[in-house]
Amino acid sequence: MNAITTPTALTMSSRDIAELTGKRHADVMRDIRSMMDALQQNAELRSVCFSSTYVGENEQSYPQYELDKDTSLTLLLGYDPVARMKVVKRWQELEAQQPAPAQMTRMDILKLAMASEQARIEAEARLALVAPKAEFVDRYVQPGTGSMGVREVCKLLGAKLNAFTDFLLKRGLMYRTTPQGPLTPRAEHMHNGRFEAKTGTAEHGETSHAFVHYKFTAKGVEWIAGLWCQHQVREKMSSEVTA
């Protein structure tokens, strides 16, 4: 589940929901992830959910989610009526604690409008930059394309090999066991089906040795294309800021 929105709205934590409903926190977090996977299919719903941490009794930090009212009440549709009512009552308490909004001057309103317009312009610029790449992924990177090596993926994405390799290494997506060794994917990416291993034997006169060559699967190509697109956007925005 990807984090969405920013932590500015009034929210309730997954721990609070677990305590009010009598459920295990781990189960509530699982339910939230499942719900958000479904809600994120429709961006117009504007659901608010983001990750945060809390400190337990042992002074260790643990993850939790923060949900706004609409999102938390949507989660509760699958819970029993008593649990739903407890959370509704808690929301009423939270909203009652909210301070009354301060009176805004005309200058405050003007500044707010200007900031909002600037944010809209920047968002549209980002979308315009991403759109060609997103269209490319949708059109050319389809399941069943077959496995592809790093050079083939570079050609597909129009990326320079050195820059793309540097991106893979710096992001920790792949690694080398020696400075000039082959690129090897992290175990979690192999487990998730983003790479596959191609084995073979190299002949050297009377001797030979086995080798393993890793390639992106169709799923992996789609995944890395999205990450590369995001990387390109960040690079573009960074260069514009420093220019």
Sequence and secondary structure as in RCSB ss.txt:
>XXXX:A:sequence
MNAITTPTALTMSSRDIAELTGKRHADVMRDIRSMMDALQQNAELRSVCFSSTYVGENEQSYPQYELDKDTSLTL
LLGYDPVARMKVVKRWQELEAQQPAPAQMTRMDILKLAMASEQARIEAEARLALVAPKAEFVDRYVQPGTGSMGV
REVCKLLGAKLNAFTDFLLKRGLMYRTTPQGPLTPRAEHMHNGRFEAKTGTAEHGETSHAFVHYKFTAKGVEWIA
GLWCQHQVREKMSSEVTA
>XXXX:A:secstr
   BS TTS  EEHHHHHHHHT  HHHHHHHHHHHHHHHTT GGG   EEEEEEE TTS EEEEEEE HHHHHHH
GGGS HHHHHHHHHHHHHHHHTS       HHHHHHHHHHHHHHHHHHHHHHHHHHHHHHHHHHH  TTS  B H
HHHHHHHT  HHHHHHHHHHTTSEE SSTTS  EE HHHHHTTSEEEEEEEEEETTEEEEEEEEEE HHHHHHHH
HHHHHHHHHHHHHHHHH 
